[in-house]
Amino acid sequence: MVSKVKRLLIGRPMKSDELDHEKLSKFKALAVLSSDALSSVAYGTEQILIVLMVAGFSAVWYSIPISVAVLGLLAILILSYRQTIFAYPKGGGAYIVAKENLGVPVGLMAGGSLLVDYILTVAVSASAGTDALTSAFPFLHDYSVAIAITVILILTIINLRGVTEAASFIAIPVYLFVVSIFVLIISGVFKYATGDVHAAIPELGSAVSNISLFLLLKAFSSGCSALTGVEAVSNAIPNFKQPAEKNAAKTLVMMGLILGAMFIGISLLAYWYGVTPDPKVTVVSQISQSVFGRGFLYYAIQGVTALILFLAANTAYSAFPLLSFMLAKDKFMPHMFMVRGDRLGFSNGIIILGVLASVLVAAFHGDTGSLIPLYAVGVFIPFTLSQLGMMIHWYKTKPSAWIQRFVVNTIGMITTLSITLIFIFTKFSHIWMVFIFLPLVMLLFMRIHRHYVNTADQLRIQLDVDKPTIKGSTFLVPVSGITRVVLNSISYARSLSDNVVAVYIGFDEEEIQKMEQKWAEWNPGVRLIVLRSRYRSVVKPLIRFIETVEWKTASTDHITIVIPQFITKHWWQNILHNQSSLLIRTFLVNHKDIVITTVPYHLNK
C-alpha cells in the first residue's frame, strides 16, 4: 500500500544512467533557480516603504534613490558571482569558495548561513504567497498558516519527482509572472504618462524634517531583501546541461536583467501612485488595483503573484540538497544527504527542507515581516565571505586580467559587508537569534565531522598486518519455554555448531522445576542452563552469564546469541505480546561486542 502511494506521488524509479536527462537547459534553469530572486519584487519595494513610513508619507520619495542603490548592488553581485561560476565550475558557491580560500571554519559559516537561508526561503516564500492570496480573498486570512504548510508539502512532493519534472511544472508560472509584471509596469507607466494618475505625492528631493541616516540605511537594508536568491545559480552549476558554467553564467545575467527591470518598475509605480504599506493588502495588489481596477487583470496578477511567491521556494529545493550533498561529502553533514532517491534527486535533503520550513512557518504564524530580516542577513553573510574568498583566490592564482577581477570582488565584498553591518545595527532586535543559531550549526558540523573521522580511524585496518582470526563458535539461545519458535532457533544453531547452550531465566522455583522437567522430556540434544532472577529481570542475569562465557572462551571462540522471535501476521497483534526478544537484542547491540542473530518464525493466523 505504502509503495503504491509512493509511486503515485513521485513516479517510477529512475535508473542511474538517466541522470544526464535530469540536467537543466537555460530556459528551465532560469525558472527554477531564479524564482526566488524574481519573486522578491513582490515584497522588496514594500519592505523599503514600511521603514520609510516611520518618517511619514513625505519620506516615500526616498524609495526611488534607495531602489537605484539596490540595483547598483545587484549589478555588483551579478558580476561577482559570474566570476565565481567560471572559477569554481563544480558549484558549491560561497561554501566552496570560503572553505578553499578562508579555511574550513569560515567555509562552514558560509555553508551554515546558506542552509539556514534556504530554509527561510521556503518559509518566506510560502508566507508571502499566502499574503498575496489573502489580499485578494480576505476571508482566507485566518487560514494563512495551514495554506502555507500545504503549499510546502505540495512543493516537496513535486521536487521528489525529479529536477526536470519540477522545472517543467514551474517554468510556465514563473514566465507568466514575469510577463504579467511587465504588463503591469508598462500599463502603469502609460497611465501615468498620459496624466491619468492624480495621486498626491511628495516631490523628489523635497525636505523631510524627521528623516535620519539610520532610517535610510535601515530602508536600504530592507530593500536588499530583493537580492536574496542571486547566489543560487553559482551553487547549482552541476544541475546545468553542458557546457554547465557557460549556461550558468548566461542564466545569471538574464536573471539580473529581469530582476532589475521589474524591481525598479514596481518602485516607480509605487511612488507615482502614492502607494503606502497596508498589513492586509500588498503593495503589488494596490498598484494593480490602481492601474486595472478590481477586474480580471487585477485578479490575474494577484493569482500569478501568489503562485510565484509560492514557487519561489523551489530555488531552495534545488540548492539546499546540492549544498547538503557537498557538506556531507566533506563529512560535515550526515551521509544520508549524499543518497539519491528513486527519481535521482537528493530526496533526504528535499524532505528535511520541507519539514524544517513548515516548522518555521508554524513558529512565526506565517508572518512574512518577521521572517524577512532573518532571511536577508542569512544571505549577506555568505555574500561577503564569497567575495572575500574570491579576492584571495585571484591574488593567489594571478590569472590573466586578475587585477580587474580582484577589483570587482573587492567592490562586492566592501558593499556586501556594509549591508551586513547595516543589517546588524539597524535590525539587531530581529536578527539576534542568527548569532546564536549559526555558531550552534557550525558546532554541529564539527561534531559530525569528528564522529566520522573517529569512526574511520577505529574501522581502518593495516592490510599487511591485520588478518582474520579463525576461532570456534559458542551459540547461546535464550529461551522462555518450549515452543516451535525455540525449536526453529535451536535447529538453526545446531546446523552451524555442536557447541550450543540454551539459557532459561526463571523467576520462581516452581516455574524452574517445570521447565527443567519438560526440557529433559523433550531432550533436543542441547544443554539447558537455568539462571535465577530474584528481581524478575531478564537482561541483567543474561548479561552476567554472557560475560562469564566470554571470560572463559574469549581466546578460542566467537560468541553468538541466537534470539528466537515470532512474527505476527498483523502489525497490531504485536501489541498483545511482550517484546522481550527486541529488548534483549537492543541492549546487547549497544553494550556487547558479540554476534547477535535473530531467527524469525512467522505466524500465519
SEMIPA-511918 format. One record per residue (C-alpha): residue number from 1; x, y, z. Coordinates in steps of 0.001 Angstrom, whole numbers. Layout:
SEMIPA-511918
<atom NUM, <X, Y, Z>>
...
//
This chain:
SEMIPA-511918
<atom 1, <0, 0, 0>>
<atom 2, <2761, 2442, 1002>>
<atom 3, <4718, 1556, -2126>>
<atom 4, <1690, 2211, -4356>>
<atom 5, <1065, 5621, -2768>>
<atom 6, <4763, 6472, -3184>>
<atom 7, <4693, 5528, -6869>>
<atom 8, <1529, 7587, -7369>>
<atom 9, <3076, 10674, -5740>>
<atom 10, <6631, 10648, -7089>>
<atom 11, <6509, 8318, -10108>>
<atom 12, <8524, 5298, -11216>>
<atom 13, <12132, 4741, -10061>>
<atom 14, <14766, 6010, -12497>>
<atom 15, <17998, 4259, -13483>>
<atom 16, <21337, 5831, -12565>>
<atom 17, <22286, 6244, -16227>>
<atom 18, <19258, 8531, -16684>>
<atom 19, <20959, 11238, -14603>>
<atom 20, <22082, 13215, -17673>>
<atom 21, <18437, 13621, -18669>>
<atom 22, <17858, 15422, -15356>>
<atom 23, <20166, 18310, -16316>>
<atom 24, <18533, 21699, -16904>>
<atom 25, <18510, 23879, -20008>>
<atom 26, <18944, 27654, -19581>>
<atom 27, <15201, 28149, -20091>>
<atom 28, <14232, 25753, -17293>>
<atom 29, <17141, 26724, -15031>>
<atom 30, <16093, 30381, -15171>>
<atom 31, <12647, 29381, -13924>>
<atom 32, <13857, 27026, -11187>>
<atom 33, <16898, 28923, -9885>>
<atom 34, <15602, 32477, -10381>>
<atom 35, <12119, 32050, -8971>>
<atom 36, <13285, 33205, -5517>>
<atom 37, <15067, 36326, -6780>>
<atom 38, <12338, 37255, -9281>>
<atom 39, <9561, 36787, -6757>>
<atom 40, <11219, 39198, -4337>>
<atom 41, <9949, 42153, -6401>>
<atom 42, <6579, 41357, -4824>>
<atom 43, <7829, 42432, -1403>>
<atom 44, <11208, 44224, -1883>>
<atom 45, <9694, 47659, -2533>>
<atom 46, <7138, 47071, 221>>
<atom 47, <9910, 46469, 2764>>
<atom 48, <11507, 49826, 1852>>
<atom 49, <8203, 51686, 2200>>
<atom 50, <7402, 50079, 5563>>
<atom 51, <10586, 51570, 7023>>
<atom 52, <10204, 54991, 5362>>
<atom 53, <6637, 55398, 6607>>
<atom 54, <8052, 55818, 10123>>
<atom 55, <9073, 59321, 8976>>
<atom 56, <5675, 59952, 7387>>
<atom 57, <4259, 59908, 3868>>
<atom 58, <6524, 62785, 2813>>
<atom 59, <9532, 60425, 3046>>
<atom 60, <8305, 57916, 446>>
<atom 61, <10203, 59662, -2366>>
<atom 62, <13386, 58245, -847>>
<atom 63, <12228, 54833, -2111>>
<atom 64, <13440, 55799, -5612>>
<atom 65, <17115, 56578, -4809>>
<atom 66, <17155, 53601, -2434>>
<atom 67, <15833, 51340, -5219>>
<atom 68, <18539, 52656, -7558>>
<atom 69, <21155, 51837, -4905>>
<atom 70, <19745, 48314, -4621>>
<atom 71, <20056, 47988, -8427>>
<atom 72, <23718, 49023, -8185>>
<atom 73, <24332, 46332, -5587>>
<atom 74, <22533, 43806, -7808>>
<atom 75, <24879, 44643, -10705>>
<atom 76, <27928, 44161, -8467>>
<atom 77, <26646, 40795, -7235>>
<atom 78, <25865, 39557, -10757>>
<atom 79, <29386, 40445, -11953>>
<atom 80, <30954, 38896, -8852>>
<atom 81, <29040, 35606, -8991>>
<atom 82, <29631, 35360, -12734>>
<atom 83, <33348, 35266, -11937>>
<atom 84, <32728, 32677, -9227>>
<atom 85, <30930, 30402, -11706>>
<atom 86, <33958, 30235, -14026>>
<atom 87, <36460, 29948, -11163>>
<atom 88, <34529, 27130, -9425>>
<atom 89, <32580, 25313, -12165>>
<atom 90, <31687, 22352, -9922>>
<atom 91, <29307, 24506, -7874>>
<atom 92, <29052, 24989, -4146>>
<atom 93, <29149, 28776, -4304>>
<atom 94, <30073, 30567, -1096>>
<atom 95, <30757, 27335, 835>>
<atom 96, <33418, 26027, -1563>>
<atom 97, <34966, 29475, -2169>>
<atom 98, <35209, 30281, 1546>>
<atom 99, <36430, 26818, 2548>>
<atom 100, <39238, 26731, -9>>
<atom 101, <40428, 30333, 469>>
<atom 102, <39492, 31321, 4020>>
<atom 103, <39661, 27989, 5845>>
<atom 104, <37226, 25293, 6931>>
<atom 105, <35562, 27213, 9833>>
<atom 106, <34758, 30173, 7587>>
<atom 107, <33507, 27790, 4902>>
<atom 108, <31208, 26183, 7458>>
<atom 109, <29926, 29628, 8436>>
<atom 110, <29090, 30331, 4786>>
<atom 111, <27574, 26876, 4280>>
<atom 112, <25575, 27048, 7501>>
<atom 113, <24279, 30522, 6623>>
<atom 114, <23171, 29312, 3204>>
<atom 115, <21418, 26245, 4604>>
<atom 116, <19541, 28409, 7107>>
<atom 117, <18769, 30878, 4319>>
<atom 118, <17316, 28149, 2101>>
<atom 119, <15037, 27012, 4923>>
<atom 120, <13969, 30628, 5391>>
<atom 121, <13490, 30962, 1614>>
<atom 122, <10844, 28265, 1654>>
<atom 123, <9176, 29688, 4769>>
<atom 124, <9202, 33299, 3469>>
<atom 125, <8004, 32292, 7>>
<atom 126, <5117, 30261, 1380>>
<atom 127, <4168, 33041, 3809>>
<atom 128, <4483, 35824, 1202>>
<atom 129, <2419, 33822, -1288>>
<atom 130, <-258, 33364, 1337>>
<atom 131, <-219, 37141, 1979>>
<atom 132, <-820, 37806, -1722>>
<atom 133, <-3665, 35289, -1762>>
<atom 134, <-5352, 36704, 1342>>
<atom 135, <-5035, 40244, -104>>
<atom 136, <-7372, 39199, -2901>>
<atom 137, <-9523, 36927, -705>>
<atom 138, <-9526, 38389, 2851>>
<atom 139, <-11775, 35611, 4245>>
<atom 140, <-8754, 33246, 3960>>
<atom 141, <-6671, 35349, 6355>>
<atom 142, <-7381, 33112, 9360>>
<atom 143, <-6070, 30052, 7486>>
<atom 144, <-2696, 31542, 6491>>
<atom 145, <-510, 29020, 8335>>
<atom 146, <-2453, 25999, 7040>>
<atom 147, <-2286, 27326, 3453>>
<atom 148, <1479, 27952, 3675>>
<atom 149, <2243, 24488, 5096>>
<atom 150, <24, 22815, 2479>>
<atom 151, <1937, 24598, -285>>
<atom 152, <5270, 23468, 1223>>
<atom 153, <4001, 19881, 1225>>
<atom 154, <2973, 20118, -2437>>
<atom 155, <6339, 21621, -3440>>
<atom 156, <8170, 18876, -1545>>
<atom 157, <6281, 16178, -3444>>
<atom 158, <6867, 17946, -6784>>
<atom 159, <10619, 18125, -6160>>
<atom 160, <10754, 14490, -5093>>
<atom 161, <9611, 13706, -8634>>
<atom 162, <12941, 14968, -10012>>
<atom 163, <14659, 18171, -11119>>
<atom 164, <13424, 18096, -14721>>
<atom 165, <9815, 17405, -13843>>
<atom 166, <9843, 20131, -11174>>
<atom 167, <11333, 22572, -13695>>
<atom 168, <8676, 21740, -16281>>
<atom 169, <5954, 22348, -13690>>
<atom 170, <7426, 25651, -12501>>
<atom 171, <8550, 27214, -15792>>
<atom 172, <5087, 28288, -17021>>
<atom 173, <4003, 30105, -13800>>
<atom 174, <7395, 31840, -13487>>
<atom 175, <7361, 33200, -17029>>
<atom 176, <3685, 34047, -16689>>
<atom 177, <4589, 36113, -13606>>
<atom 178, <7387, 37913, -15465>>
<atom 179, <5036, 38744, -18347>>
<atom 180, <2249, 39893, -16013>>
<atom 181, <4582, 42183, -14019>>
<atom 182, <5914, 43760, -17229>>
<atom 183, <2316, 44212, -18434>>
<atom 184, <1534, 45918, -15112>>
<atom 185, <4627, 48141, -15330>>
<atom 186, <4053, 49142, -18964>>
<atom 187, <341, 49805, -18363>>
<atom 188, <1078, 51730, -15186>>
<atom 189, <3766, 53870, -16847>>
<atom 190, <1464, 54583, -19816>>
<atom 191, <-1395, 55591, -17499>>
<atom 192, <941, 57874, -15529>>
<atom 193, <2466, 59384, -18687>>
<atom 194, <-980, 60211, -20093>>
<atom 195, <-1868, 62115, -16937>>
<atom 196, <-4486, 59644, -15798>>
<atom 197, <-2979, 59412, -12280>>
<atom 198, <-3874, 62056, -9718>>
<atom 199, <-2210, 60825, -6535>>
<atom 200, <-810, 63496, -4225>>
<atom 201, <2859, 62508, -3807>>
<atom 202, <5886, 64331, -2367>>
<atom 203, <8308, 65645, -4994>>
<atom 204, <11707, 64025, -5418>>
<atom 205, <14211, 65912, -3256>>
<atom 206, <11604, 67552, -1035>>
<atom 207, <12730, 68194, 2547>>
<atom 208, <11713, 65732, 5273>>
<atom 209, <12204, 67062, 8776>>
<atom 210, <12427, 63837, 10773>>
<atom 211, <14420, 61660, 8351>>
<atom 212, <17759, 60267, 9556>>
<atom 213, <20714, 58416, 8077>>
<atom 214, <19919, 55484, 10346>>
<atom 215, <16379, 55270, 8917>>
<atom 216, <17633, 55484, 5325>>
<atom 217, <20188, 52738, 5937>>
<atom 218, <17508, 50590, 7534>>
<atom 219, <15244, 51114, 4495>>
<atom 220, <18131, 50272, 2158>>
<atom 221, <18923, 47074, 4038>>
<atom 222, <15240, 46125, 3909>>
<atom 223, <15177, 46684, 147>>
<atom 224, <18199, 44397, -219>>
<atom 225, <15895, 41515, 650>>
<atom 226, <15062, 41659, -3083>>
<atom 227, <18561, 40295, -3784>>
<atom 228, <18114, 37021, -1979>>
<atom 229, <18482, 34036, -4250>>
<atom 230, <21082, 35649, -6544>>
<atom 231, <23724, 33137, -5381>>
<atom 232, <21604, 30069, -6172>>
<atom 233, <22874, 29767, -9756>>
<atom 234, <26506, 29517, -8640>>
<atom 235, <25572, 26847, -6097>>
<atom 236, <23722, 24667, -8597>>
<atom 237, <26119, 24571, -11587>>
<atom 238, <26084, 20706, -11615>>
<atom 239, <22358, 20845, -12469>>
<atom 240, <23032, 22570, -15824>>
<atom 241, <23482, 20898, -19188>>
<atom 242, <26956, 21109, -20728>>
<atom 243, <28750, 23475, -21047>>
<atom 244, <27490, 23933, -17492>>
<atom 245, <29481, 27001, -16445>>
<atom 246, <28665, 28967, -19628>>
<atom 247, <24970, 28145, -19359>>
<atom 248, <25000, 29090, -15660>>
<atom 249, <26703, 32430, -16375>>
<atom 250, <24180, 33326, -19091>>
<atom 251, <21296, 32345, -16803>>
<atom 252, <22706, 34531, -14023>>
<atom 253, <23000, 37602, -16265>>
<atom 254, <19492, 37118, -17668>>
<atom 255, <18107, 36798, -14150>>
<atom 256, <19844, 40037, -13125>>
<atom 257, <18415, 41986, -16070>>
<atom 258, <14856, 40762, -15500>>
<atom 259, <15020, 41285, -11728>>
<atom 260, <16474, 44791, -12053>>
<atom 261, <13847, 45921, -14570>>
<atom 262, <10924, 44563, -12536>>
<atom 263, <12198, 45924, -9207>>
<atom 264, <12762, 49496, -10381>>
<atom 265, <9447, 49390, -12293>>
<atom 266, <7444, 48413, -9191>>
<atom 267, <9278, 51035, -7084>>
<atom 268, <8465, 53796, -9582>>
<atom 269, <4801, 52779, -9813>>
<atom 270, <4503, 52640, -6023>>
<atom 271, <5851, 56211, -5812>>
<atom 272, <3817, 57634, -8712>>
<atom 273, <575, 56093, -7491>>
<atom 274, <1143, 57133, -3863>>
<atom 275, <1002, 53573, -2551>>
<atom 276, <1638, 53030, 1173>>
<atom 277, <2068, 49720, 3019>>
<atom 278, <-1045, 48008, 4348>>
<atom 279, <-836, 44904, 6587>>
<atom 280, <-3729, 43253, 4736>>
<atom 281, <-3088, 44430, 1155>>
<atom 282, <309, 44110, -530>>
<atom 283, <1932, 46941, -2499>>
<atom 284, <1643, 44997, -5773>>
<atom 285, <-2050, 44447, -5046>>
<atom 286, <-2580, 48193, -4525>>
<atom 287, <-688, 49061, -7722>>
<atom 288, <-2699, 46503, -9717>>
<atom 289, <-5958, 47894, -8361>>
<atom 290, <-4899, 51467, -9214>>
<atom 291, <-3914, 50516, -12761>>
<atom 292, <-6619, 47988, -13702>>
<atom 293, <-9285, 48321, -11014>>
<atom 294, <-10779, 45192, -9415>>
<atom 295, <-11293, 43451, -12710>>
<atom 296, <-9975, 40355, -14434>>
<atom 297, <-6408, 41650, -14853>>
<atom 298, <-6199, 42545, -11156>>
<atom 299, <-7168, 39047, -10052>>
<atom 300, <-4940, 37509, -12725>>
<atom 301, <-1902, 39443, -11465>>
<atom 302, <-2720, 38628, -7844>>
<atom 303, <-3099, 34982, -8775>>
<atom 304, <233, 34676, -10594>>
<atom 305, <1950, 36776, -7897>>
<atom 306, <711, 34427, -5194>>
<atom 307, <1746, 31472, -7340>>
<atom 308, <5289, 32782, -7991>>
<atom 309, <5754, 33602, -4319>>
<atom 310, <4810, 30035, -3503>>
<atom 311, <7049, 28663, -6256>>
<atom 312, <9972, 30896, -5245>>
<atom 313, <10654, 28237, -2654>>
<atom 314, <11736, 25975, -5486>>
<atom 315, <15081, 27791, -5700>>
<atom 316, <15825, 26447, -2231>>
<atom 317, <14576, 22971, -3184>>
<atom 318, <17177, 22982, -5975>>
<atom 319, <20099, 24453, -3992>>
<atom 320, <19628, 23067, -440>>
<atom 321, <20008, 19360, -1401>>
<atom 322, <23112, 20107, -3503>>
<atom 323, <24785, 22110, -743>>
<atom 324, <23846, 19419, 1789>>
<atom 325, <25426, 16833, -540>>
<atom 326, <28687, 18805, -661>>
<atom 327, <28784, 19241, 3124>>
<atom 328, <28002, 15539, 3594>>
<atom 329, <30728, 14618, 1111>>
<atom 330, <33168, 16603, 3273>>
<atom 331, <31814, 14745, 6344>>
<atom 332, <30147, 17800, 7918>>
<atom 333, <26579, 16535, 7485>>
<atom 334, <25057, 13039, 7761>>
<atom 335, <25870, 10744, 4834>>
<atom 336, <22164, 10283, 4158>>
<atom 337, <22281, 13632, 2306>>
<atom 338, <24562, 12014, -300>>
<atom 339, <21986, 9393, -1279>>
<atom 340, <19973, 9879, -4442>>
<atom 341, <16336, 8811, -4273>>
<atom 342, <14153, 6919, -6729>>
<atom 343, <13968, 9949, -9035>>
<atom 344, <17738, 10706, -8860>>
<atom 345, <17273, 13751, -6643>>
<atom 346, <18741, 14081, -3155>>
<atom 347, <15450, 13085, -1538>>
<atom 348, <16558, 13305, 2094>>
<atom 349, <17626, 16922, 1641>>
<atom 350, <14312, 17768, -34>>
<atom 351, <12255, 16169, 2753>>
<atom 352, <14280, 17732, 5593>>
<atom 353, <13993, 21160, 3945>>
<atom 354, <10203, 20832, 3725>>
<atom 355, <9874, 19714, 7347>>
<atom 356, <12081, 22492, 8779>>
<atom 357, <10381, 25194, 6697>>
<atom 358, <6947, 24013, 7880>>
<atom 359, <8089, 24176, 11499>>
<atom 360, <9358, 27722, 10905>>
<atom 361, <6082, 28871, 9337>>
<atom 362, <4142, 27455, 12268>>
<atom 363, <6520, 29020, 14816>>
<atom 364, <6228, 32503, 13245>>
<atom 365, <2499, 32104, 12464>>
<atom 366, <3164, 32818, 8775>>
<atom 367, <4308, 36401, 9484>>
<atom 368, <6483, 37363, 6467>>
<atom 369, <7680, 40596, 8076>>
<atom 370, <9212, 38679, 10997>>
<atom 371, <10991, 36208, 8710>>
<atom 372, <12440, 38522, 6047>>
<atom 373, <15176, 40156, 8228>>
<atom 374, <16453, 36689, 9211>>
<atom 375, <16182, 35651, 5587>>
<atom 376, <18210, 38592, 4266>>
<atom 377, <21036, 38536, 6819>>
<atom 378, <21419, 34803, 6170>>
<atom 379, <22205, 35679, 2545>>
<atom 380, <24549, 38615, 3044>>
<atom 381, <26929, 36738, 5351>>
<atom 382, <27816, 34194, 2610>>
<atom 383, <27722, 37014, 8>>
<atom 384, <30506, 38769, 1921>>
<atom 385, <32538, 35630, 2602>>
<atom 386, <32285, 34565, -1032>>
<atom 387, <33590, 37918, -2284>>
<atom 388, <36464, 37885, 222>>
<atom 389, <37315, 34315, -761>>
<atom 390, <37376, 35254, -4443>>
<atom 391, <39719, 38186, -3687>>
<atom 392, <42182, 35763, -2092>>
<atom 393, <41684, 33296, -4963>>
<atom 394, <42660, 35886, -7593>>
<atom 395, <45609, 37100, -5522>>
<atom 396, <46959, 33554, -5098>>
<atom 397, <46411, 32269, -8642>>
<atom 398, <47046, 35550, -10562>>
<atom 399, <45482, 34526, -13910>>
<atom 400, <45389, 36920, -16855>>
<atom 401, <43473, 40137, -16100>>
<atom 402, <43320, 39107, -12446>>
<atom 403, <43552, 42699, -11183>>
<atom 404, <40256, 43664, -12832>>
<atom 405, <38590, 40571, -11357>>
<atom 406, <40122, 41334, -7975>>
<atom 407, <38719, 44868, -8094>>
<atom 408, <35208, 43606, -8946>>
<atom 409, <35216, 41201, -5977>>
<atom 410, <36725, 43852, -3696>>
<atom 411, <33902, 46261, -4515>>
<atom 412, <31440, 43409, -3980>>
<atom 413, <32987, 42462, -638>>
<atom 414, <33006, 46024, 698>>
<atom 415, <29416, 46574, -432>>
<atom 416, <28006, 43334, 959>>
<atom 417, <29977, 43742, 4197>>
<atom 418, <28466, 47211, 4559>>
<atom 419, <24972, 45796, 4024>>
<atom 420, <25634, 43051, 6579>>
<atom 421, <26766, 45621, 9159>>
<atom 422, <23742, 47799, 8386>>
<atom 423, <21501, 44790, 8982>>
<atom 424, <23225, 44062, 12282>>
<atom 425, <22972, 47643, 13568>>
<atom 426, <19501, 48504, 12258>>
<atom 427, <17689, 45202, 12731>>
<atom 428, <19534, 43573, 15609>>
<atom 429, <16321, 43033, 17569>>
<atom 430, <15017, 40938, 14654>>
<atom 431, <18181, 39010, 13782>>
<atom 432, <19938, 38444, 17111>>
<atom 433, <18998, 34759, 17081>>
<atom 434, <21201, 34260, 13992>>
<atom 435, <24260, 34894, 16173>>
<atom 436, <23184, 32104, 18492>>
<atom 437, <21864, 29657, 15940>>
<atom 438, <24710, 29936, 13402>>
<atom 439, <27512, 29043, 15887>>
<atom 440, <25391, 26089, 17049>>
<atom 441, <25064, 24910, 13430>>
<atom 442, <28846, 25223, 12957>>
<atom 443, <29447, 23317, 16197>>
<atom 444, <27092, 20589, 14973>>
<atom 445, <29051, 20383, 11700>>
<atom 446, <32314, 19986, 13602>>
<atom 447, <30895, 17313, 15913>>
<atom 448, <29582, 15345, 12925>>
<atom 449, <32979, 15620, 11209>>
<atom 450, <34784, 14482, 14357>>
<atom 451, <32489, 11463, 14609>>
<atom 452, <33175, 10420, 11015>>
<atom 453, <36938, 10877, 11461>>
<atom 454, <36940, 8886, 14723>>
<atom 455, <34817, 6160, 13145>>
<atom 456, <37175, 5878, 10169>>
<atom 457, <40207, 5699, 12492>>
<atom 458, <38647, 2903, 14510>>
<atom 459, <37498, 893, 11479>>
<atom 460, <40663, 1269, 9399>>
<atom 461, <42912, -1825, 9145>>
<atom 462, <46533, -2330, 8120>>
<atom 463, <46402, -4590, 5093>>
<atom 464, <49792, -6158, 5761>>
<atom 465, <49188, -6765, 9474>>
<atom 466, <45507, -7267, 10267>>
<atom 467, <44233, -10687, 9164>>
<atom 468, <41017, -12602, 10028>>
<atom 469, <41249, -14622, 13261>>
<atom 470, <39950, -18181, 12988>>
<atom 471, <38063, -19244, 16135>>
<atom 472, <35411, -21697, 17153>>
<atom 473, <31819, -20745, 17914>>
<atom 474, <29673, -20878, 21030>>
<atom 475, <25959, -20353, 20472>>
<atom 476, <23716, -19174, 23328>>
<atom 477, <19949, -19421, 22793>>
<atom 478, <17778, -17517, 25343>>
<atom 479, <14502, -19451, 25766>>
<atom 480, <11304, -18663, 27649>>
<atom 481, <9655, -22043, 27089>>
<atom 482, <9450, -24978, 24717>>
<atom 483, <7755, -23810, 21516>>
<atom 484, <8155, -24044, 17747>>
<atom 485, <9968, -20705, 17879>>
<atom 486, <12604, -22231, 20188>>
<atom 487, <12723, -25404, 18086>>
<atom 488, <13373, -23290, 14971>>
<atom 489, <16188, -21339, 16655>>
<atom 490, <17921, -24413, 18158>>
<atom 491, <17745, -26202, 14798>>
<atom 492, <19438, -23222, 13164>>
<atom 493, <22148, -23011, 15841>>
<atom 494, <22912, -26735, 15690>>
<atom 495, <23265, -26546, 11907>>
<atom 496, <26250, -24253, 12483>>
<atom 497, <27911, -25728, 15585>>
<atom 498, <27711, -28550, 18128>>
<atom 499, <28570, -26103, 20906>>
<atom 500, <25038, -24825, 21602>>
<atom 501, <23645, -23880, 25022>>
<atom 502, <20055, -22902, 25849>>
<atom 503, <19617, -20294, 28599>>
<atom 504, <16424, -20085, 30659>>
<atom 505, <15802, -17252, 33161>>
<atom 506, <13346, -18237, 35881>>
<atom 507, <11567, -16080, 38451>>
<atom 508, <10354, -18745, 40915>>
<atom 509, <11285, -22333, 41784>>
<atom 510, <8012, -23889, 40620>>
<atom 511, <8433, -22477, 37080>>
<atom 512, <12075, -23567, 37013>>
<atom 513, <11236, -27145, 38026>>
<atom 514, <8523, -27433, 35362>>
<atom 515, <10909, -26084, 32691>>
<atom 516, <13722, -28485, 33655>>
<atom 517, <11300, -31424, 33648>>
<atom 518, <9834, -30575, 30214>>
<atom 519, <13323, -29930, 28785>>
<atom 520, <14560, -33341, 29975>>
<atom 521, <11463, -34958, 28484>>
<atom 522, <11944, -33136, 25165>>
<atom 523, <15729, -33766, 25069>>
<atom 524, <16706, -31654, 21992>>
<atom 525, <20377, -32543, 22367>>
<atom 526, <21215, -29102, 23810>>
<atom 527, <22198, -28407, 27420>>
<atom 528, <19852, -26115, 29374>>
<atom 529, <21382, -23536, 31726>>
<atom 530, <18944, -22104, 34286>>
<atom 531, <19533, -18599, 35681>>
<atom 532, <17531, -17460, 38709>>
<atom 533, <16367, -13844, 38754>>
<atom 534, <15067, -12669, 42124>>
<atom 535, <14209, -9215, 40752>>
<atom 536, <12375, -10526, 37654>>
<atom 537, <14960, -9062, 35298>>
<atom 538, <15729, -10886, 32064>>
<atom 539, <18571, -8760, 30707>>
<atom 540, <20895, -8486, 33728>>
<atom 541, <21231, -12232, 34506>>
<atom 542, <21732, -12908, 30797>>
<atom 543, <24468, -10279, 30559>>
<atom 544, <26292, -11693, 33588>>
<atom 545, <26175, -15174, 32065>>
<atom 546, <27451, -13898, 28699>>
<atom 547, <30337, -12152, 30454>>
<atom 548, <31219, -15385, 32235>>
<atom 549, <31247, -17293, 28943>>
<atom 550, <33292, -14504, 27336>>
<atom 551, <35894, -14694, 30102>>
<atom 552, <36254, -18451, 29667>>
<atom 553, <36233, -18635, 25852>>
<atom 554, <37448, -15222, 24607>>
<atom 555, <40669, -16580, 23133>>
<atom 556, <39117, -19653, 21484>>
<atom 557, <35511, -18959, 20484>>
<atom 558, <33260, -16377, 18901>>
<atom 559, <30070, -15963, 20958>>
<atom 560, <26787, -15801, 19072>>
<atom 561, <23466, -15040, 20736>>
<atom 562, <20622, -16659, 18794>>
<atom 563, <17390, -14849, 19676>>
<atom 564, <14094, -16653, 18911>>
<atom 565, <11317, -14319, 17736>>
<atom 566, <7879, -14971, 16328>>
<atom 567, <6391, -12528, 13809>>
<atom 568, <2644, -11922, 13986>>
<atom 569, <536, -11842, 10828>>
<atom 570, <-860, -8351, 11530>>
<atom 571, <1104, -5413, 12945>>
<atom 572, <-1450, -4665, 15658>>
<atom 573, <-1035, -8160, 17118>>
<atom 574, <2479, -7197, 18284>>
<atom 575, <861, -5039, 20959>>
<atom 576, <-576, -8192, 22559>>
<atom 577, <2831, -9772, 23211>>
<atom 578, <5859, -8942, 25333>>
<atom 579, <8735, -7801, 23126>>
<atom 580, <11469, -9355, 25280>>
<atom 581, <13432, -10515, 22226>>
<atom 582, <13651, -6943, 20929>>
<atom 583, <14656, -5705, 24383>>
<atom 584, <17454, -8267, 24632>>
<atom 585, <18701, -7516, 21141>>
<atom 586, <18670, -3745, 21662>>
<atom 587, <20575, -3969, 24915>>
<atom 588, <23191, -6409, 23603>>
<atom 589, <23810, -4426, 20400>>
<atom 590, <24512, -1293, 22423>>
<atom 591, <26662, -2897, 25124>>
<atom 592, <28446, -6026, 23895>>
<atom 593, <30887, -6880, 21093>>
<atom 594, <29247, -10179, 20237>>
<atom 595, <27354, -11627, 17300>>
<atom 596, <23583, -11350, 17591>>
<atom 597, <21286, -13319, 15307>>
<atom 598, <17509, -13155, 15275>>
<atom 599, <15726, -16272, 13979>>
<atom 600, <12178, -15310, 12931>>
<atom 601, <9191, -17661, 12996>>
<atom 602, <6179, -16310, 11083>>
<atom 603, <2658, -16951, 12374>>
<atom 604, <7, -17369, 9698>>
<atom 605, <-3151, -16732, 11720>>
//
